[in-house]
Amino acid sequence: MAMKKLGDACAYIPQGGGKKALYVKIGAAFIDEEDNWVALKLDSIPIPGSGWTGWINIFNEETRKTAPANREKELGFDDDIPF
């Protein structure tokens, strides 16, 4: 079994009032191309009271690395917490 990191798993949290939605990193997604399946490793789960709608987005590692520096902040990857 050779799993490869697909990307970061981020919770989609809409803000309302015309503000941009937040994407909070909650884990990572991995793919096993040999057996053709995807695994999701959660480090945390947002609480329903936070505005979380239940949606989790996967941001591809390669796309994130090639994105402009200011795009990181838009996607919610501007925290200082090392994972």
Buried (B, 14 or more C-beta within 10 A) or exposed (E): EEBEEBBBBBBBBEEEEEEEBBBBBBBBBBBBEEEEEEEEEEEEEBEEEEBBEEEBBBBBBEEBEEBEEEEEEEBBBEEEEEE
